[in-house]
């Protein structure tokens, strides 16, 4: 299945990673969120803590828009930096929504939830940029938050099948 590109003028990048992020992962996610917002991209996350909160915080600090697809049924569960909190009531199944809402995925660190998002993205043809994450065929490894942002934006430029 070919990946669908966003409406003209708007790029959606998912930032995925552990809810119990290390300090290094948190700092990287915040820098990624900030960089994406400065480039005009909308940041999509699972809406909770850790990498999700850090990316949202970074994007918000740069005046960006953040969308959180929450696993539960309450908007109140979302982190405080979400522009839009969408409760799905789907639990971990919402990982599929996070991936399908994005033009590219940046994975930072990660446990099995992150692995599921990476696998779903690869299966659906969504580009995956990896910063200290799973070393899987198809994941494009990078060494810095800035490189992650630049690579994700490059992979979403131009027409897609």
Backbone as JSON Lines, residues from 0, in Angstrom:
{"i":0,"aa":"X","n":[0.85,-1.18,0.0],"ca":[0.0,0.0,0.0],"c":[0.89,1.24,0.0]}
{"i":1,"aa":"X","n":[0.72,2.12,-0.95],"ca":[1.51,3.33,-1.05],"c":[1.07,4.33,0.01]}
{"i":2,"aa":"X","n":[2.04,5.1,0.47],"ca":[1.75,6.1,1.49],"c":[1.18,7.35,0.83]}
{"i":3,"aa":"X","n":[0.17,7.93,1.45],"ca":[-0.49,9.13,0.97],"c":[0.17,10.36,1.58]}
{"i":4,"aa":"X","n":[0.42,11.36,0.76],"ca":[1.01,12.61,1.21],"c":[-0.09,13.52,1.74]}
{"i":5,"aa":"X","n":[0.25,14.37,2.71],"ca":[-0.7,15.34,3.28],"c":[-1.18,16.32,2.23]}
{"i":6,"aa":"X","n":[-2.2,17.05,2.62],"ca":[-2.71,18.13,1.77],"c":[-1.58,19.12,1.5]}
{"i":7,"aa":"X","n":[-1.61,19.78,0.35],"ca":[-0.57,20.74,0.01],"c":[-0.38,21.79,1.11]}
{"i":8,"aa":"X","n":[0.88,22.12,1.37],"ca":[1.18,23.16,2.33],"c":[1.29,22.71,3.77]}
{"i":9,"aa":"X","n":[1.01,21.46,4.05],"ca":[1.05,20.99,5.44],"c":[1.76,19.64,5.47]}
{"i":10,"aa":"X","n":[2.77,19.52,6.31],"ca":[3.48,18.27,6.49],"c":[3.28,17.8,7.93]}
{"i":11,"aa":"X","n":[2.95,16.53,8.09],"ca":[2.74,15.93,9.4],"c":[3.84,14.92,9.64]}
{"i":12,"aa":"X","n":[4.6,15.11,10.72],"ca":[5.67,14.2,11.08],"c":[5.37,13.62,12.45]}
{"i":13,"aa":"X","n":[5.33,12.29,12.54],"ca":[5.14,11.62,13.83],"c":[6.48,11.48,14.52]}
{"i":14,"aa":"X","n":[6.49,11.76,15.8],"ca":[7.67,11.52,16.63],"c":[7.26,10.47,17.64]}
{"i":15,"aa":"X","n":[7.93,9.32,17.59],"ca":[7.57,8.19,18.44],"c":[8.76,7.76,19.28]}
{"i":16,"aa":"X","n":[8.45,7.21,20.44],"ca":[9.49,6.75,21.36],"c":[8.87,6.43,22.69]}
{"i":17,"aa":"X","n":[9.7,6.03,23.65],"ca":[9.19,5.55,24.93],"c":[8.52,6.63,25.77]}
{"i":18,"aa":"X","n":[7.48,6.22,26.47],"ca":[6.82,7.1,27.42],"c":[7.66,7.31,28.67]}
{"i":19,"aa":"X","n":[8.61,6.42,28.91],"ca":[9.52,6.55,30.05],"c":[10.93,6.86,29.53]}
{"i":20,"aa":"X","n":[11.03,7.92,28.77],"ca":[12.27,8.28,28.08],"c":[13.4,8.63,29.04]}
{"i":21,"aa":"X","n":[14.61,8.32,28.59],"ca":[15.81,8.75,29.31],"c":[16.0,10.25,29.09]}
{"i":22,"aa":"X","n":[16.89,10.86,29.84],"ca":[17.17,12.28,29.66],"c":[17.68,12.55,28.25]}
{"i":23,"aa":"X","n":[18.53,11.68,27.74],"ca":[19.06,11.84,26.38],"c":[17.94,11.78,25.35]}
{"i":24,"aa":"X","n":[17.04,10.82,25.5],"ca":[15.91,10.69,24.57],"c":[14.98,11.89,24.67]}
{"i":25,"aa":"X","n":[14.72,12.34,25.9],"ca":[13.85,13.49,26.11],"c":[14.43,14.73,25.43]}
{"i":26,"aa":"X","n":[15.72,14.98,25.66],"ca":[16.36,16.15,25.06],"c":[16.35,16.07,23.53]}
{"i":27,"aa":"X","n":[16.61,14.89,22.99],"ca":[16.6,14.71,21.53],"c":[15.21,14.96,20.97]}
{"i":28,"aa":"X","n":[14.19,14.42,21.64],"ca":[12.81,14.6,21.17],"c":[12.39,16.06,21.23]}
{"i":29,"aa":"X","n":[12.8,16.76,22.26],"ca":[12.47,18.18,22.37],"c":[13.12,18.96,21.22]}
{"i":30,"aa":"X","n":[14.37,18.66,20.92],"ca":[15.06,19.32,19.82],"c":[14.41,18.99,18.48]}
{"i":31,"aa":"X","n":[13.99,17.75,18.29],"ca":[13.3,17.35,17.06],"c":[11.98,18.11,16.93]}
{"i":32,"aa":"X","n":[11.19,18.15,17.98],"ca":[9.93,18.88,17.94],"c":[10.11,20.35,17.6]}
{"i":33,"aa":"X","n":[11.12,20.96,18.22],"ca":[11.41,22.37,17.96],"c":[11.81,22.56,16.49]}
{"i":34,"aa":"X","n":[12.68,21.7,15.99],"ca":[13.13,21.8,14.6],"c":[12.0,21.61,13.6]}
{"i":35,"aa":"X","n":[11.14,20.65,13.87],"ca":[9.99,20.41,12.98],"c":[9.06,21.62,12.96]}
{"i":36,"aa":"X","n":[8.79,22.18,14.13],"ca":[7.9,23.35,14.2],"c":[8.5,24.53,13.46]}
{"i":37,"aa":"X","n":[9.8,24.75,13.62],"ca":[10.45,25.86,12.92],"c":[10.37,25.69,11.41]}
{"i":38,"aa":"X","n":[10.3,24.44,10.96],"ca":[10.2,24.16,9.52],"c":[8.74,24.19,9.04]}
{"i":39,"aa":"X","n":[7.8,24.4,9.96],"ca":[6.4,24.49,9.59],"c":[5.64,23.17,9.6]}
{"i":40,"aa":"X","n":[6.26,22.11,10.09],"ca":[5.6,20.81,10.14],"c":[4.72,20.7,11.39]}
{"i":41,"aa":"X","n":[3.65,19.94,11.27],"ca":[2.82,19.59,12.42],"c":[3.4,18.33,13.05]}
{"i":42,"aa":"X","n":[3.53,18.34,14.37],"ca":[4.09,17.2,15.1],"c":[2.95,16.33,15.6]}
{"i":43,"aa":"X","n":[2.99,15.05,15.24],"ca":[1.99,14.07,15.66],"c":[2.65,13.1,16.62]}
{"i":44,"aa":"X","n":[1.99,12.84,17.76],"ca":[2.52,11.88,18.74],"c":[1.37,11.06,19.32]}
{"i":45,"aa":"X","n":[1.74,10.16,20.21],"ca":[0.75,9.4,20.96],"c":[0.18,10.18,22.13]}
{"i":46,"aa":"X","n":[0.66,11.42,22.33],"ca":[0.03,12.36,23.25],"c":[0.33,12.24,24.72]}
{"i":47,"aa":"X","n":[1.13,11.26,25.13],"ca":[1.37,11.07,26.56],"c":[2.71,11.67,26.97]}
{"i":48,"aa":"X","n":[3.47,10.97,27.83],"ca":[4.71,11.5,28.38],"c":[5.95,11.09,27.61]}
{"i":49,"aa":"X","n":[7.1,11.28,28.23],"ca":[8.37,10.87,27.65],"c":[8.67,11.56,26.34]}
{"i":50,"aa":"X","n":[9.05,10.77,25.33],"ca":[9.37,11.31,24.0],"c":[8.19,12.09,23.44]}
{"i":51,"aa":"X","n":[6.97,11.61,23.67],"ca":[5.78,12.28,23.14],"c":[5.64,13.68,23.72]}
{"i":52,"aa":"X","n":[5.81,13.81,25.03],"ca":[5.7,15.11,25.69],"c":[6.85,16.02,25.28]}
{"i":53,"aa":"X","n":[8.05,15.45,25.19],"ca":[9.22,16.26,24.84],"c":[9.09,16.84,23.44]}
{"i":54,"aa":"X","n":[8.67,16.03,22.47],"ca":[8.5,16.52,21.11],"c":[7.42,17.6,21.07]}
{"i":55,"aa":"X","n":[6.34,17.39,21.81],"ca":[5.26,18.38,21.87],"c":[5.74,19.67,22.52]}
{"i":56,"aa":"X","n":[6.51,19.54,23.58],"ca":[7.05,20.71,24.28],"c":[7.96,21.51,23.35]}
{"i":57,"aa":"X","n":[8.85,20.81,22.64],"ca":[9.75,21.49,21.72],"c":[9.0,22.22,20.62]}
{"i":58,"aa":"X","n":[8.01,21.55,20.04],"ca":[7.23,22.16,18.97],"c":[6.45,23.37,19.46]}
{"i":59,"aa":"X","n":[5.83,23.24,20.62],"ca":[5.05,24.34,21.18],"c":[5.95,25.53,21.49]}
{"i":60,"aa":"X","n":[7.15,25.27,22.01],"ca":[8.08,26.36,22.35],"c":[8.5,27.15,21.11]}
{"i":61,"aa":"X","n":[8.4,26.52,19.93],"ca":[8.75,27.18,18.67],"c":[7.51,27.68,17.93]}
{"i":62,"aa":"X","n":[6.36,27.66,18.6],"ca":[5.13,28.17,17.99],"c":[4.44,27.2,17.06]}
{"i":63,"aa":"X","n":[4.78,25.91,17.16],"ca":[4.22,24.9,16.26],"c":[2.92,24.31,16.73]}
{"i":64,"aa":"X","n":[2.37,23.46,15.88],"ca":[1.12,22.74,16.16],"c":[1.45,21.3,16.49]}
{"i":65,"aa":"X","n":[0.8,20.79,17.55],"ca":[1.0,19.4,17.96],"c":[-0.34,18.69,18.04]}
{"i":66,"aa":"X","n":[-0.35,17.44,17.57],"ca":[-1.55,16.61,17.63],"c":[-1.2,15.36,18.4]}
{"i":67,"aa":"X","n":[-1.99,15.06,19.43],"ca":[-1.79,13.84,20.21],"c":[-2.95,12.89,20.03]}
{"i":68,"aa":"X","n":[-2.66,11.67,19.56],"ca":[-3.67,10.62,19.42],"c":[-3.58,9.74,20.66]}
{"i":69,"aa":"X","n":[-4.46,9.99,21.6],"ca":[-4.39,9.38,22.93],"c":[-4.96,7.97,22.94]}
{"i":70,"aa":"X","n":[-4.38,7.09,23.75],"ca":[-4.88,5.72,23.83],"c":[-6.22,5.6,24.56]}
{"i":71,"aa":"X","n":[-6.47,6.49,25.49],"ca":[-7.67,6.41,26.31],"c":[-8.83,7.23,25.76]}
{"i":72,"aa":"X","n":[-9.78,7.52,26.65],"ca":[-11.0,8.21,26.24],"c":[-11.11,9.64,26.76]}
{"i":73,"aa":"X","n":[-10.07,10.12,27.45],"ca":[-10.13,11.45,28.04],"c":[-9.04,12.37,27.48]}
{"i":74,"aa":"X","n":[-9.45,13.55,27.04],"ca":[-8.48,14.55,26.59],"c":[-7.56,14.97,27.73]}
{"i":75,"aa":"X","n":[-8.04,14.89,28.94],"ca":[-7.26,15.3,30.1],"c":[-6.01,14.44,30.28]}
{"i":76,"aa":"X","n":[-5.96,13.27,29.67],"ca":[-4.78,12.4,29.78],"c":[-3.61,12.89,28.94]}
{"i":77,"aa":"X","n":[-3.86,13.79,28.0],"ca":[-2.8,14.27,27.11],"c":[-1.81,15.16,27.83]}
{"i":78,"aa":"X","n":[-0.61,15.23,27.27],"ca":[0.4,16.11,27.88],"c":[0.01,17.57,27.67]}
{"i":79,"aa":"X","n":[0.58,18.44,28.47],"ca":[0.17,19.84,28.5],"c":[0.59,20.65,27.27]}
{"i":80,"aa":"X","n":[1.41,20.07,26.39],"ca":[1.89,20.8,25.23],"c":[1.14,20.45,23.94]}
{"i":81,"aa":"X","n":[0.06,19.73,24.05],"ca":[-0.71,19.38,22.86],"c":[-1.59,20.55,22.42]}
{"i":82,"aa":"X","n":[-1.57,20.85,21.14],"ca":[-2.51,21.81,20.57],"c":[-3.86,21.14,20.4]}
{"i":83,"aa":"X","n":[-3.83,19.9,19.92],"ca":[-5.04,19.12,19.69],"c":[-4.86,17.76,20.35]}
{"i":84,"aa":"X","n":[-5.75,17.42,21.26],"ca":[-5.73,16.11,21.93],"c":[-6.94,15.31,21.45]}
{"i":85,"aa":"X","n":[-6.69,14.17,20.82],"ca":[-7.76,13.34,20.28],"c":[-7.79,11.99,20.99]}
{"i":86,"aa":"X","n":[-8.72,11.79,21.92],"ca":[-8.83,10.49,22.57],"c":[-9.4,9.46,21.6]}
{"i":87,"aa":"X","n":[-8.76,8.29,21.54],"ca":[-9.2,7.27,20.59],"c":[-9.94,6.12,21.27]}
{"i":88,"aa":"X","n":[-9.66,5.88,22.56],"ca":[-10.24,4.73,23.24],"c":[-9.73,3.4,22.69]}
{"i":89,"aa":"X","n":[-8.62,3.43,21.97],"ca":[-8.1,2.24,21.3],"c":[-6.9,1.61,21.98]}
{"i":90,"aa":"X","n":[-6.44,2.16,23.09],"ca":[-5.25,1.62,23.72],"c":[-4.06,1.7,22.77]}
{"i":91,"aa":"X","n":[-3.2,0.67,22.83],"ca":[-2.0,0.65,21.99],"c":[-2.33,0.58,20.5]}
{"i":92,"aa":"X","n":[-3.54,0.19,20.14],"ca":[-3.91,0.16,18.73],"c":[-3.84,1.54,18.09]}
{"i":93,"aa":"X","n":[-3.88,2.58,18.92],"ca":[-3.79,3.93,18.38],"c":[-2.44,4.16,17.7]}
{"i":94,"aa":"X","n":[-1.44,3.29,17.94],"ca":[-0.15,3.43,17.27],"c":[-0.32,3.43,15.75]}
{"i":95,"aa":"X","n":[-1.26,2.65,15.26],"ca":[-1.53,2.62,13.83],"c":[-2.05,3.96,13.33]}
{"i":96,"aa":"X","n":[-2.86,4.63,14.13],"ca":[-3.37,5.95,13.75],"c":[-2.25,6.98,13.72]}
{"i":97,"aa":"X","n":[-1.36,6.91,14.7],"ca":[-0.23,7.84,14.74],"c":[0.57,7.73,13.44]}
{"i":98,"aa":"X","n":[0.87,6.5,13.06],"ca":[1.67,6.26,11.86],"c":[0.93,6.69,10.6]}
{"i":99,"aa":"X","n":[-0.34,6.34,10.48],"ca":[-1.1,6.66,9.27],"c":[-1.38,8.15,9.14]}
{"i":100,"aa":"X","n":[-1.34,8.89,10.24],"ca":[-1.55,10.33,10.19],"c":[-0.3,11.07,9.69]}
{"i":101,"aa":"X","n":[0.82,10.38,9.6],"ca":[2.11,11.03,9.34],"c":[2.61,10.81,7.92]}
{"i":102,"aa":"X","n":[3.34,11.81,7.43],"ca":[4.04,11.7,6.15],"c":[5.39,11.03,6.34]}
{"i":103,"aa":"X","n":[5.93,11.1,7.54],"ca":[7.18,10.42,7.91],"c":[7.15,10.23,9.41]}
{"i":104,"aa":"X","n":[7.96,9.29,9.89],"ca":[8.05,8.98,11.32],"c":[9.5,9.15,11.75]}
{"i":105,"aa":"X","n":[9.7,9.85,12.87],"ca":[11.01,9.91,13.51],"c":[10.9,9.1,14.79]}
{"i":106,"aa":"X","n":[11.67,8.01,14.87],"ca":[11.69,7.15,16.05],"c":[12.92,7.49,16.87]}
{"i":107,"aa":"X","n":[12.7,7.75,18.16],"ca":[13.78,8.1,19.08],"c":[13.77,7.09,20.21]}
{"i":108,"aa":"X","n":[14.86,6.33,20.36],"ca":[14.91,5.3,21.39],"c":[13.82,4.28,21.14]}
{"i":109,"aa":"X","n":[13.33,3.69,22.21],"ca":[12.14,2.89,22.04],"c":[12.12,1.51,22.64]}
{"i":110,"aa":"X","n":[10.91,1.14,22.98],"ca":[10.6,-0.2,23.45],"c":[9.7,-0.86,22.43]}
{"i":111,"aa":"X","n":[8.88,-1.78,22.89],"ca":[8.04,-2.53,21.96],"c":[6.94,-1.69,21.34]}
{"i":112,"aa":"X","n":[6.43,-0.69,22.05],"ca":[5.44,0.21,21.44],"c":[6.04,0.96,20.26]}
{"i":113,"aa":"X","n":[7.26,1.45,20.44],"ca":[7.96,2.12,19.35],"c":[8.22,1.16,18.21]}
{"i":114,"aa":"X","n":[8.61,-0.06,18.55],"ca":[8.85,-1.08,17.52],"c":[7.59,-1.32,16.69]}
{"i":115,"aa":"X","n":[6.43,-1.35,17.36],"ca":[5.19,-1.56,16.61],"c":[4.93,-0.41,15.65]}
{"i":116,"aa":"X","n":[5.21,0.82,16.08],"ca":[5.01,1.98,15.22],"c":[5.98,1.96,14.03]}
{"i":117,"aa":"X","n":[7.22,1.6,14.3],"ca":[8.22,1.5,13.23],"c":[7.78,0.45,12.21]}
{"i":118,"aa":"X","n":[7.36,-0.72,12.7],"ca":[6.94,-1.8,11.8],"c":[5.73,-1.4,10.97]}
{"i":119,"aa":"X","n":[4.75,-0.77,11.6],"ca":[3.56,-0.33,10.86],"c":[3.91,0.71,9.81]}
{"i":120,"aa":"X","n":[4.8,1.62,10.16],"ca":[5.21,2.64,9.19],"c":[5.9,2.0,7.99]}
{"i":121,"aa":"X","n":[6.83,1.09,8.26],"ca":[7.53,0.43,7.17],"c":[6.57,-0.37,6.3]}
{"i":122,"aa":"X","n":[5.63,-1.05,6.93],"ca":[4.66,-1.86,6.18],"c":[3.8,-1.01,5.26]}
{"i":123,"aa":"X","n":[3.49,0.21,5.68],"ca":[2.61,1.08,4.89],"c":[3.38,2.04,3.99]}
{"i":124,"aa":"X","n":[4.69,1.91,3.95],"ca":[5.49,2.75,3.06],"c":[5.78,4.14,3.58]}
{"i":125,"aa":"X","n":[5.56,4.36,4.87],"ca":[5.87,5.65,5.47],"c":[7.35,5.68,5.83]}
{"i":126,"aa":"X","n":[8.09,6.69,5.4],"ca":[9.51,6.76,5.73],"c":[9.74,6.8,7.24]}
{"i":127,"aa":"X","n":[10.76,6.07,7.71],"ca":[11.11,6.05,9.13],"c":[12.56,6.5,9.28]}
{"i":128,"aa":"X","n":[12.75,7.53,10.08],"ca":[14.06,8.04,10.42],"c":[14.34,7.6,11.86]}
{"i":129,"aa":"X","n":[15.49,7.0,12.11],"ca":[15.78,6.46,13.44],"c":[16.92,7.15,14.13]}
{"i":130,"aa":"X","n":[16.68,7.62,15.34],"ca":[17.71,8.24,16.18],"c":[17.88,7.36,17.41]}
{"i":131,"aa":"X","n":[18.94,6.57,17.44],"ca":[19.19,5.64,18.56],"c":[17.99,4.74,18.81]}
{"i":132,"aa":"X","n":[17.5,4.14,17.75],"ca":[16.34,3.26,17.85],"c":[16.65,1.92,17.22]}
{"i":133,"aa":"X","n":[15.62,1.16,16.97],"ca":[15.73,-0.18,16.41],"c":[16.49,-0.16,15.09]}
{"i":134,"aa":"X","n":[17.48,-1.05,14.96],"ca":[18.25,-1.19,13.72],"c":[17.56,-2.24,12.85]}
{"i":135,"aa":"X","n":[16.63,-1.76,12.05],"ca":[15.8,-2.63,11.22],"c":[15.95,-2.17,9.78]}
{"i":136,"aa":"X","n":[15.98,-3.11,8.86],"ca":[16.05,-2.76,7.44],"c":[14.88,-1.83,7.1]}
{"i":137,"aa":"X","n":[15.21,-0.73,6.45],"ca":[14.19,0.25,6.08],"c":[14.21,1.48,6.95]}
{"i":138,"aa":"X","n":[14.74,1.36,8.18],"ca":[14.87,2.53,9.05],"c":[16.13,3.27,8.64]}
{"i":139,"aa":"X","n":[16.01,4.57,8.41],"ca":[17.14,5.4,8.01],"c":[17.8,5.98,9.26]}
{"i":140,"aa":"X","n":[18.97,5.45,9.66],"ca":[19.6,5.92,10.89],"c":[20.23,7.3,10.73]}
{"i":141,"aa":"X","n":[20.12,8.1,11.78],"ca":[20.76,9.41,11.83],"c":[21.45,9.55,13.18]}
{"i":142,"aa":"X","n":[22.31,10.56,13.29],"ca":[23.12,10.72,14.49],"c":[22.74,11.9,15.37]}
{"i":143,"aa":"X","n":[21.83,12.76,14.91],"ca":[21.48,13.94,15.7],"c":[20.03,14.33,15.45]}
{"i":144,"aa":"X","n":[19.46,15.11,16.38],"ca":[18.09,15.61,16.17],"c":[17.97,16.45,14.9]}
{"i":145,"aa":"X","n":[18.97,17.27,14.63],"ca":[18.93,18.12,13.44],"c":[18.91,17.28,12.16]}
{"i":146,"aa":"X","n":[19.73,16.23,12.15],"ca":[19.77,15.34,10.99],"c":[18.43,14.6,10.84]}
{"i":147,"aa":"X","n":[17.82,14.24,11.96],"ca":[16.51,13.56,11.91],"c":[15.47,14.47,11.27]}
{"i":148,"aa":"X","n":[15.43,15.72,11.7],"ca":[14.48,16.69,11.14],"c":[14.73,16.88,9.65]}
{"i":149,"aa":"X","n":[15.98,17.13,9.28],"ca":[16.31,17.38,7.87],"c":[15.97,16.18,7.0]}
{"i":150,"aa":"X","n":[16.28,14.98,7.47],"ca":[16.01,13.78,6.67],"c":[14.5,13.55,6.53]}
{"i":151,"aa":"X","n":[13.75,13.74,7.61],"ca":[12.29,13.56,7.55],"c":[11.67,14.55,6.57]}
{"i":152,"aa":"X","n":[12.12,15.79,6.61],"ca":[11.58,16.8,5.7],"c":[11.97,16.51,4.26]}
{"i":153,"aa":"X","n":[13.2,16.05,4.04],"ca":[13.62,15.66,2.69],"c":[12.76,14.52,2.15]}
{"i":154,"aa":"X","n":[12.46,13.55,3.02],"ca":[11.69,12.38,2.59],"c":[10.22,12.71,2.32]}
{"i":155,"aa":"X","n":[9.74,13.85,2.81],"ca":[8.34,14.22,2.58],"c":[8.2,15.26,1.48]}
{"i":156,"aa":"X","n":[9.3,15.74,0.94],"ca":[9.24,16.76,-0.12],"c":[8.85,16.12,-1.45]}
{"i":157,"aa":"X","n":[8.05,16.82,-2.21],"ca":[7.7,16.37,-3.55],"c":[6.58,15.35,-3.56]}
{"i":158,"aa":"X","n":[6.16,14.97,-4.77],"ca":[5.03,14.04,-4.9],"c":[5.37,12.63,-4.47]}
{"i":159,"aa":"X","n":[4.36,11.9,-4.03],"ca":[4.5,10.51,-3.61],"c":[3.49,9.68,-4.38]}
{"i":160,"aa":"X","n":[3.79,8.42,-4.53],"ca":[2.84,7.5,-5.18],"c":[1.62,7.32,-4.32]}
